[in-house]
Amino acid sequence: MKKNLILITLLIALVSFIYFKVKKSDSEENDLKIIVKKSYLSNETKPLLISAAAKTLNTNSKVMSEQDLMEKFDEALKKEENLIKFFQVYKEKFTRQEIREMRKLLEKPIFKKYSKESPALFQANQILVQEILREIIENEGKEREHLGF
């Protein structure tokens, strides 16, 4: 009787451990799917992906339209083997808790607004960076003819 009670207790503990381990990994996988989807398949990130597509097309010997490439990318990103590649990158850089927090952050309204405005912010800031760099060069740069350019 005592042996049976111990075996039942161990069995319950084992089943609980497996259940929570599977549930935890499912939850992490779901969090990562949300992160990848919001990071790479949202309308807000399309301009950045189109830029990456253009650069990739310019450095490849084969051609296709940007639109076709983006549609194929959307399809490719939904495949489990490609998602796993993205998941691994996140898992190498972030703890489980950080991944959970990142998913929560991505779902907040302020982040949705930030994501929507990011391309315009990036473009405006890039212009500012170039203006500041030009000013530095104008004030502190050397004339090209003195350097043999």
N, C-alpha and C positions, 0 to 999 in steps of 0.2 A: 504494500500500500504506500509506504513511504517512498519507495523507488519510483512508483508510478507518479506520485505527486511531484517529485523532483524532475522526472522526465517531462511531464506536462508543463511545468514551470519553465524548463529549458526550451521546450518547443515553442511556448508562447513568446519567450524572450527572443528566440531566433526569428520567428515570424514577424514580430514587432520590429526587430532590427532590419530585416530585409524590406519590410513595408516602408519604413521611414527612410531607408537608404534610397530605395527606388523613387519614393515620393520626392525626396530632396533633389535627386538628379533630374527628375522630371521638371521640378520647379526651376532649377538652374537652366535647363534646356529651354524652357518656356521663356524665362527672362532673357536669355541670349537671343532667342528668335525675335522677340519684341525689339531688342536693341538693334539687331542687324536690320530688321525690316524698317525701323524708324530712321536708321542711319543711312541706308542705301536704297530704299525703295519708296521714299516719300517724295512728294512733289517739291518740297523745299530743297532736297539734295540733288534734284535733277540737273541744275546748272553745273554743279561740281562734277557730276558723273559725265555729263556731256563734254566738259572740258577734258576729263580723263580719256573719254572715248576718242576725241579728236586727236589728242597726243598719241594714243595707241595706234590709231589709223595712220597717222603720219609717219610712224616708225615701222610699219609693217609692209611686207611686199604684196600682200593681198588687200583687196578693197571690198568695202560694203558701205551702205549708207549708215550714218550715225543713228538714225531711227531704228533700222534693223538691228544694229549692234546693241542698242539700248533695250530693245524688246527681247533679244536673246540673253542679255545680261539678267533681265528680270526673271526669265525662265530659269537660267542657270543658278541664280541665287536661291531659288526655291527648292533645288535638289539637295537632298540630305548630305551628300558627299561634299558639296561646296559650303553648305552651312557649317559643317563640322570644321572646315578649315578656318572659317571666321571665328567660330567658338573657341578654337585652340588659341588664337591670337589674344582674345579677351582673357581667357583663363590663365595665360602666361603673365599677363599684366595686372590682373585684378583678382582679389579674393572673392569668395562666394558672396560675402556680405556686401562688398563693393559693387558686384554685379547686380545684386538685388536693389541697392540704392540707386544705381545708374538707371535701371528700368523705371523706378519710381520717378526719378528726375525727368526722364524722357516723356513721361505721361502728364507732367504738370503743365498747366496752361501757359506759364511764362516761358517754358522751354519750347512749346509749340510756336509761340510768337517769335522767340529768338531764332528758331530754325527757319521760320518763314522769312525773317529779315536778314539772316546770315549772308546770303549772296550779295545783297545790296551793301551790307556793312563791310564785307570783305572787299568789295570793289571800291567803295569810298575810302576805306583805310589804305588800300593799295595805292590809290592816287595820292593820299597824304604822305605815305612813306616815300613815294617817288619824288614828291615836291621837297620833302626834307632832305633826301639824299642829293637832289640837284643843288639845293642851297648849300649843303656842306661842300660839294664839289666846287661850286662857284667861289665860295669863300676860302677854301683851303686847298683846292686842287692845283696842280702845276699845269702849265701850258703844254699842249701836246708836242709842239715843235721842239721844246727843250728836252723832251724825253725820246725823241726819235720816232714818234708815231706818225 
